[in-house]
Amino acid sequence: MNSNTTSITLSSCAKTFNDGTRALDPVNLKVEGGETLVLLGPSGCGKTTLLRIIAGLEMPDFGGRVKFNDEDVTESLVENRNVGMVFQSYALFPNMTVAKNIAYGLRVRKMAAADVNARVNEMLDMMHISELRNRRIDQLSGGQCQRVALARAIAVRPRVLLLDEPLTALDALLRDRLRVEIDTLLRSLAITSIYVTHDQSEAMALGDRIVVMSKGRIAQIGTPRDIYHRPTNEFVADFIGTVNRLPANLLAGLPKEHGAEVLFRPEDAEIVGVEDAHFVGRVNSSFFLGDRTRLILDGGGETPIVIESTLRESVEVGEEIPIRIRSDGFMSLDAGAGKS
């Protein structure tokens, strides 16, 4: 942890709304200073509620506490926490220019005009949008608005940066490009950042650690590799990527240490000769994706098997494909992985 960064500690932070809806069960969580932590889960899982508690936009239920370093900020108003926020809607001021939007938080803090101008120029350069400084927000593309929103949030040099689904409204190609830019930006700034998303690829790309949430609870905490390769339960295994399941008795030559059911990811299955195969699958569907081919196979179990191959030749529906699972590709639901 960098001594100049801010750690966040949540203790028993739960949230029940006035209508009795329990949005969040008690959460205990430590975010290290300078870390990018991703809150990942489906809609309604509590991730945005947790972010709003950190921001000061929601109060935790009685007994819940929020600390920035050793400072208890539970009772502090949002404007006194020095957090930067970027929302899905960007929440930019349409009647202001780009430069005035970026300057807004600085002027509220009564920074000297010369310092405001210098900081705005710094942010415009950092986001590569200097040529947009005098444009109104309604003249910008979605990607440009996203950069302005980030610039405005970072301009005040916040202790903590909070991002709530900032790329959701953008098209897939732009999302991929901006994901890379955000990752580079967060690592260069070393600001403690919490990023909310329902997109697994986004979480994997951006998070130092990922908090997977389900129904108001934390299902697992870990690095992207922990979450993907060592899920603690079936929800995490199924939510992060694709997991194949086959009864062990359908696989030939399987080591005895495996249980009644075998779990493996699509990329851990390879096409081999019949003599080396664990099973032979019949092709139900074949999808050519350019850099790989996704095959949907009937492996004899209750659910289809998905594998991804770099096979260049086309595969016909009904064709039988011998499949072997890589020795390091067998998964187990590791109840001890990823604990905070």
N, C-alpha and C positions, 0 to 999 in steps of 0.2 A: 504493500500500500504506500502510495506517495503521501508524504506528510502534509502536502498542500491540498490534498483532495478530501472529500467528505464521505464518510461511511454512513450508512443508514441502518438503524436497528428497529425492527418492528416487534413488539411484544404483545401477544394476545389481541391482535387487531382483528376484530369482528365487526360486521355491519348488518343491522336489522333496520329496515325502513319503516316509516310510520304506519304503513298498511300491514305490517307484520311479516313482510317478505324478508327472508334471511338470505342476503346476497353473498355473505362471506362468513365462513366459520373462523374461529380464532386462528390467526396466522402468526407464527414466529419466524422471522427471516432476518438475516444479516447480509447487507450488500457492502462489499469492500470498496474503499475509496478508489476511484478511477476505473472501476469495473463497469462493463456493459452487461446488464442483466436483462434477459428477455422474459416477459410474462407471456406464456403461450397457452392457448386453449380455445375451445369452441365458444360461440356466442353464449352469453349468460353464465359463464363459468366463474365470474368474479374478478377477472383480471383488471378491468377498467375501474371497478370500485376500489381495488387495492391501490391502483395508481392515484386515484383521487384522494385517498386517505393520505398518501405520502405528500401530495401537493398541498393539502389543507383545504381542498374543496369539499371534503366529507370528513366528519368527525367519527372516529371509531366508537363502538359501543363502550359503555362504562368499563374502565379497567384497561383498555387498550392504550398503548403508548407508542409514540414515534420519536426517535432520537436521530439527530444529525450529529455525528461524532458523539460527544458526551452531553450535548445540549438537548434537553427535552423540548420538542417543538409542537407537542400534541395540541396545546392551546393556542399556538401562534397562528395568526391570520395568514392566508396565502401570500399576501403582499410582503409579509415580513420574513418569509422563509427563503427568499432569494433562489427560487427555482425557475428554470426556463421550461416552457411548455410548447409542444407542437402537436396540434390536433389533426384528425382526419380532414376536417373542413378548413384547416389552416387559420381560420378566424382572423383574417387580415382585414384592414380597414379599406373598403373599396373607394372611399372619397379621397384617399391619400396616395401620394406617389410611393414608389418602392423605397426611396431614401427616407421619406417621412415615416413609413411603416417601421423600418429598421430603427429609426431614431426614437420612436415613441417611448419605449421603456426607459431610455436614457434621459429623456426630457422629464418624465415623471419623477425620476430620481434627482432632478435638478442639477444635472451635470452641466458644466460650462459649455457654451455654444461651440467653442473651438475644439473642445475634447469630443463633443458629440459628432462633429463633422469628421474628425480624424477616425473615430471608431466606426462610423458608417462607411467611410472609404475602406477601412480595413476589412469589414464584413463583405462589402461588395466585391473586393478583390478575392477574398477567400472563397466565395461562392461562384466566382467567375460570372458575375452579372453586372459589372460596372456600367455596361452600355444601357442597362435598364433603369438606371437610377431615377429618371424623371418620368417613367411611364406610370400610368394608373394601374391598379390591380386588375381591372376588367380588361386590360389589354394584354394580359399575360397568359401563357399556356399553363397547364396543370403542373408541369415539371418546374417551370419558373416560379410559380406560386410556392411550391414546396421549398425551393431554395430561399425565397424571401422569408418564409416562416421560420426556417432554421436560422437564418441570419439574425432575425429579430430576437429569437430565443437566446442565441449565443452572445449577442451584443452586450447584454447586461452582465456577462461573465458570471453565470449562475453557479451556485454550489452544486446543484443537481439539475440534470436535463431529463425531462420526462416527455416521451413520445408515444402518442396513442394512435396506432394504425395510420401513420402518416402517408403510406404509399397505396392504401386500399383503392382510392379513386382513380388511380393511374392505369394506363394500359400495361400489358405484361412486359413489353420490351423496355419501356421507360422505367418500370419498377425494377427490373434487373439492373439497369444502368445506375439508377439512383441508389440502389442498395449498396453497390460497390462504393459509390461516393460517400454515403453516410458512414459506412464502415471505416473508410480512410479518414474521414473527418473526426469521428469519435476517438479513434486511436491517436490521432495527432494532438487533439485537445486534452485528452486524459481527464475529461469531466466524468464524474459518476453519472451513469445514464441508465434509465429504465425504459425499456421499449416494449410496448404492448402490440401483439399481433396474433392472428389466428393462422398465419401462413407458416408452415413448418420449414420451408426452404429459407424464408426470411430469418426465422429464429436461428437456424443452423449457421447462416452466413454471418450474423451480427453478434450473437451472444458469446461472451466469455463463459457464462453459465445460463442455463435455461430453467425456468420454473414452469413445469407443466401443471395446469390447473384443470379441475373438473368439479362441477357442482359446488363451487364455493370453497373448495379445499385444494391444498397442494398435493398433487399426485406423485411428483418426483422433482428433485432438484439435482442438477448435474451439468457437466460440460456437454457440448453437443455430442461428442463421442460416447460419453456415458449413457445419455438418453437414448441414443440410436442403437448402440450395441448391447447395452445392459439395462433394458427397461425393468422396472420393479413390478409391474403388473400389466394385465391385459389391456387396460385402457391406454397406457402409454405406448405399449408395443404396437397397438393398432392405429393410434393417432399419429405417431411419427413414422411416416413411410408405410411400406407394405410388408406384412408378415404372412408367410405361407405356413400352413399347418397340414401335417400328414400323420396318420397313425404309424407308429414305429414298425408295426408288423407288416406294413406294405413295402418296407425298404429292405433291399438285399444287402448283406455284408455290413450291417450297421453295428458299430461298437456297442457292447452290452451296457455301458454306463448311461446310455440315453433312456429316458422314461417311455411312457406309453405313447406320447405325442412328440413329434419333432417339429421345431420351429426354425425357419430360416428366411433370410431376405432374398428378393429376386436376383440381386447381383452375385449372391453366393452359390447359385446353381450354374453348372456348366454342362454343355453338350459334349458327350464322350462316346466312345464305342460301347456296344451293348455289354461286353464282358466287364467293363469298369463301372457300369451304371448302378445307382442305388434304386432307381425305378425308371419305368418307361411311361412317358406321358403322351396322350393323344391330343393333337392340336385342335382346340376349339376356335381360336381366333389368332390372327397375326397382324401386328401393327408395325409398319416400317416408320421409324422416327428419325431417320437420317443417320445419326451417329450410332444408333443401336436399333434392335428389333425387339419389341415386347411380344412375348408369346403367352397365351392363356391356354393352359393344359388341363386335361382331366388326368389326375394322378391316381385316381381310385378312391380318394377321400371324399368327404362331404362337400368341400368347397374347392373351386378351381385353383390351380397353381399358376402364379405369375412369375415368369423369368425374363431377364433381359440379356440379350446376347449381341455380340458384335458380328454375328454371322452375316455374310454378305449375300448368300444365296436366298432366294425366296422360299418360304415354307408354306405348304398347302394344308388347308383344313383337313383333318382326318389323318394326317401323317403322324407316325409314331416316332418320338424323339427320346433317345436314352439320356438320362439326366443323372449327374453326380453332384452331391452337395460338398462344397469345399470343407476340408477338415476343420478349418477355423470359422466356418460359417454356421455351425449349430448354435442356436440361441437357447437361453433359459431365462425365465423371469426371475431375475436376481433381486430378491427382497432386501438385500443389504446395500444395493448400489444407490449412489446419488443422494444419500442423506445429508441434510444440512447440519 
